[in-house]
């Protein structure tokens, strides 16, 4: 494993240890590489709205999680500056969703990342997400007692 891939793996491991939202919702980070990440989540009964489909907020949250892990693979704490989502198809209770994120560009402290959310069973696209990011001065791999993510960009 090269140095950049090892740093990406360590950043994801560090983030996941602090990521209470991902743990609470059963989100798993299934892959990571520099500027890339994949996350999976099963749609549970508590994630379904009054129409019997996954609430869009949960689909967005999964995409946003993959986005966050992809943006933070370079050991600079990076937060969302903006994000848009297009819902393409519904997901239902029991579906397993997979979000694949890929950075498109980084410029200065900014970046753009695209995420596709698919149903794992048939590969159908559920949503397309685009996020804009902003890096901060803190490091993801900060030493104990260092400054984890938080505060204003």
C-alpha positions in Angstrom: 0.0 0.0 0.0 1.5 3.4 -1.0 1.8 6.3 1.4 -1.3 8.2 0.2 -3.5 5.1 0.4 -2.2 4.4 3.9 -2.9 7.9 5.0 -6.4 7.7 3.5 -7.1 4.5 5.4 -5.8 5.9 8.7 -7.9 9.1 8.3 -11.0 7.0 7.7 -10.3 4.8 10.7 -9.7 7.9 12.9 -12.9 9.6 11.6 -15.0 6.5 12.0 -13.9 6.1 15.6 -15.5 9.6 16.3 -18.5 9.3 14.0 -21.4 8.8 16.3 -24.0 9.5 13.5 -22.6 6.7 11.3 -22.5 4.2 14.1 -26.1 5.1 15.2 -27.5 4.6 11.7 -25.5 1.5 11.0 -23.4 3.1 8.2 -20.3 1.2 7.3 -17.3 2.7 5.4 -16.5 -0.2 3.0 -13.8 1.4 1.0 -11.4 4.3 1.0 -8.6 5.7 -1.2 -7.2 9.1 -1.7 -10.2 11.3 -2.7 -12.6 8.4 -2.7 -14.9 6.6 -0.3 -17.7 4.1 -0.2 -20.4 3.8 2.5 -23.2 1.4 3.0 -26.5 1.6 5.0 -29.5 -0.6 5.3 -32.9 1.2 5.2 -34.7 0.4 8.4 -38.3 0.8 9.4 -37.6 4.0 11.3 -36.1 5.6 8.1 -39.3 5.2 6.0 -41.8 8.1 5.6 -45.5 8.1 5.3 -45.4 7.0 1.7 -43.5 3.8 2.5 -40.2 5.0 1.0 -36.9 6.0 2.6 -37.0 9.6 3.8 -34.8 11.7 1.6 -32.9 13.1 4.6 -31.5 9.6 5.3 -30.4 9.1 1.7 -28.8 12.6 1.8 -27.1 11.7 5.1 -25.6 8.5 3.6 -24.3 10.5 0.6 -23.0 13.3 2.8 -21.1 10.7 4.9 -19.4 9.2 1.9 -18.6 12.8 0.8 -17.0 13.6 4.2 -14.8 10.5 4.2 -13.6 11.1 0.6 -12.8 14.8 1.3 -10.9 13.9 4.5 -8.5 11.3 3.0 -5.7 13.9 2.7 -5.3 14.5 6.4 -6.8 18.0 6.4 -10.0 18.4 8.4 -12.5 19.2 5.6 -16.1 20.2 6.0 -19.1 20.7 3.7 -19.5 24.2 2.3 -22.5 23.3 0.2 -24.4 20.3 -1.1 -27.1 19.5 -3.6 -29.0 16.2 -4.2 -31.2 14.9 -6.9 -33.4 12.0 -5.9 -33.7 9.6 -8.8 -35.6 6.6 -7.5 -37.1 5.5 -4.2 -35.6 3.1 -1.7 -37.6 0.9 0.6 -37.3 -0.7 4.0 -34.8 -3.5 3.7 -32.9 -2.0 0.8 -29.1 -1.7 1.3 -27.8 1.5 -0.2 -24.2 2.1 -1.3 -22.8 5.6 -1.7 -19.7 6.0 -3.8 -17.9 9.3 -3.5 -15.1 10.7 -5.8 -13.4 14.1 -5.5 -13.6 15.9 -8.9 -11.2 18.7 -8.1 -9.5 20.5 -5.2 -8.4 24.1 -5.6 -6.8 25.9 -2.7 -8.8 25.0 0.4 -11.9 24.2 -1.7 -13.1 21.0 -3.4 -15.9 19.5 -5.4 -17.0 15.9 -4.8 -19.7 13.8 -6.5 -21.5 10.9 -4.9 -23.8 8.3 -6.5 -26.2 6.4 -4.2 -27.3 3.0 -5.5 -29.4 0.1 -4.4 -26.9 -2.7 -3.7 -29.3 -5.4 -4.9 -29.7 -4.2 -8.5 -27.4 -1.3 -8.9 -30.2 1.2 -9.6 -29.3 4.8 -9.0 -31.3 6.2 -6.0 -29.7 9.7 -5.8 -26.9 11.9 -7.2 -25.2 14.3 -4.8 -22.6 17.0 -5.4 -20.8 18.6 -2.4 -18.5 21.6 -2.1 -15.9 21.3 0.6 -13.6 23.7 2.5 -10.4 22.5 4.3 -9.4 23.8 7.7 -6.0 24.1 9.3 -6.5 21.1 11.6 -5.3 17.6 10.7 -7.5 14.5 10.8 -4.7 12.6 12.3 -4.0 15.1 15.0 -2.3 13.8 18.2 -4.4 13.0 21.3 -5.5 16.3 22.8 -5.3 17.9 19.3 -8.2 19.7 17.8 -10.8 17.4 16.1 -13.3 18.7 13.6 -15.6 21.4 14.8 -16.2 25.2 14.9 -16.3 27.6 11.9 -14.3 26.9 8.7 
